[in-house]
Amino acid sequence: MNSIMGEYFFLGGAFLLLSTLVLVGTQARWWGTIAGWLTQQTAATLGVWLMPLAASFALASYALLRKATV
């Protein structure tokens, strides 16, 4: 499998996962709770919460692009 197919599968999976989370959040009416939690956070704490997400994106990018030609 070439790297472009891996990117398609990764993006397709990410789209399905995020769509499912949005659907569940809407059905359970969590958006008010999520917005309330976000407004109570400072910029520093949001940055700390985003570090693992950024690291996982960096690792996924490395894994998907390591075989790509320049």
C-alpha positions as CSV (number, residue, x, y, z in Angstrom):
1,M,0.0,0.0,0.0
2,N,1.5,3.3,-0.9
3,S,1.5,6.3,1.4
4,I,-1.4,8.2,-0.3
5,M,-3.7,5.3,0.5
6,G,-2.6,5.4,4.1
7,E,-3.5,9.1,4.3
8,Y,-6.9,8.4,2.8
9,F,-7.6,5.7,5.4
10,F,-6.3,7.8,8.2
11,L,-8.4,10.9,7.1
12,G,-11.4,8.7,6.5
13,G,-11.1,7.1,10.0
14,A,-10.6,10.5,11.6
15,F,-13.7,11.9,9.8
16,L,-15.8,8.9,11.0
17,L,-14.5,9.2,14.6
18,L,-15.2,13.0,14.8
19,S,-18.6,12.7,13.1
20,T,-19.6,10.0,15.6
21,L,-18.4,12.2,18.5
22,V,-20.4,15.2,17.2
23,L,-23.5,13.0,16.8
24,V,-23.2,11.6,20.3
25,G,-22.5,15.0,21.8
26,T,-25.6,16.4,20.0
27,Q,-27.9,13.6,21.0
28,A,-26.7,13.7,24.6
29,R,-26.9,17.5,24.7
30,W,-23.3,17.9,25.9
31,W,-22.5,21.1,24.1
32,G,-23.5,23.4,26.9
33,T,-21.4,21.4,29.4
34,I,-18.4,21.4,27.0
35,A,-18.7,25.1,26.3
36,G,-18.9,25.8,30.1
37,W,-15.8,23.8,30.7
38,L,-13.9,25.5,27.9
39,T,-14.8,29.0,29.2
40,Q,-13.4,28.1,32.7
41,Q,-10.0,27.2,31.3
42,T,-7.1,29.6,31.0
43,A,-4.9,29.8,27.9
44,A,-2.1,27.9,29.7
45,T,-4.3,25.0,30.7
46,L,-5.8,24.7,27.2
47,G,-2.2,24.7,25.9
48,V,-1.3,21.8,28.2
49,W,-4.5,19.9,27.2
50,L,-3.5,20.3,23.5
51,M,0.1,19.0,23.9
52,P,-0.9,15.3,23.7
53,L,-3.1,16.0,20.7
54,A,-0.2,17.9,19.0
55,A,2.2,15.0,19.8
56,S,-0.2,12.4,18.4
57,F,-0.6,14.4,15.2
58,A,3.1,14.8,14.9
59,L,3.6,11.0,15.3
60,A,0.8,10.2,12.8
61,S,2.3,12.7,10.3
62,Y,5.7,11.1,10.7
63,A,4.3,7.6,10.2
64,L,2.3,8.6,7.1
65,L,5.0,10.7,5.5
66,R,8.2,8.8,6.3
67,K,8.1,6.8,3.0
68,A,7.0,9.8,0.9
69,T,9.4,10.9,-1.8
70,V,10.7,14.4,-1.8
